């Protein structure tokens, strides 16, 4: 049986997607440090976590659209 070839981020077959440390993606994408750290904590990733570009961008998008605090509970 032949292995099913994976497509990389550019749609080319055969090559694995590029996996780089979180900090490298932050430099390449020029992401604000607070946003990178917030996404890292939200995903429970350690420093140096190896990610694909798609994983990195999804984490940043998810965190940037999420509330940054819990809603206040009003006591009657």
C-alpha positions as CSV (number, residue, x, y, z in Angstrom):
1,X,0.0,0.0,0.0
2,X,1.2,3.4,-0.8
3,X,1.2,6.1,1.8
4,X,-1.2,8.9,1.3
5,X,0.9,12.0,0.8
6,X,0.2,15.0,2.9
7,X,-0.2,18.5,1.5
8,X,1.8,21.3,3.0
9,X,0.5,24.9,3.6
10,X,1.1,25.9,0.0
11,X,-0.9,22.9,-1.4
12,X,2.2,21.0,-2.6
13,X,2.1,17.3,-2.1
14,X,4.8,15.2,-0.5
15,X,6.4,17.8,1.8
16,X,5.5,18.1,5.5
17,X,4.3,21.5,6.7
18,X,7.1,23.6,8.2
19,X,7.2,23.3,11.9
20,X,9.0,26.1,13.8
21,X,9.1,27.3,17.4
22,X,6.3,29.6,18.5
23,X,8.7,32.5,18.9
24,X,9.9,32.2,15.3
25,X,6.4,32.4,14.0
26,X,5.8,35.4,16.2
27,X,8.8,37.1,14.5
28,X,7.8,36.1,11.0
29,X,4.2,37.2,11.4
30,X,5.2,40.4,13.4
31,X,2.7,39.5,16.1
32,X,2.4,41.7,19.3
33,X,4.2,40.0,22.2
34,X,1.1,40.3,24.5
35,X,-1.0,38.5,21.9
36,X,1.6,35.7,21.4
37,X,1.8,35.1,25.2
38,X,-2.0,35.2,25.6
39,X,-2.4,32.6,22.9
40,X,0.4,30.5,24.3
41,X,-1.2,30.4,27.8
42,X,-4.7,29.8,26.4
43,X,-3.4,26.8,24.4
44,X,-1.2,25.6,27.3
45,X,1.9,25.6,25.1
46,X,5.4,25.8,26.5
47,X,8.1,28.1,25.3
48,X,9.6,26.8,22.1
49,X,6.5,24.8,21.1
50,X,6.9,23.5,17.5
51,X,3.9,24.5,15.3
52,X,2.9,24.8,11.7
53,X,1.9,28.2,10.4
54,X,-1.7,27.2,10.3
55,X,-1.7,26.1,14.0
56,X,0.0,29.4,14.9
57,X,-2.4,31.6,13.0
58,X,-5.4,29.7,14.4
59,X,-4.2,30.1,18.0
60,X,-3.7,33.9,17.4
61,X,-7.1,34.3,15.8
62,X,-8.9,32.3,18.5
63,X,-7.2,34.3,21.3
64,X,-7.7,37.7,19.7
65,X,-11.5,37.1,19.5
66,X,-11.8,35.8,23.0
67,X,-12.8,37.8,26.1
68,X,-9.8,38.5,28.3
69,X,-11.6,38.4,31.6
70,X,-14.5,36.6,33.2
71,X,-17.9,38.3,33.2
72,X,-18.7,40.0,36.5
73,X,-21.3,38.3,38.6
74,X,-23.7,40.7,40.1
75,X,-25.0,39.7,43.6
76,X,-28.5,40.7,44.5
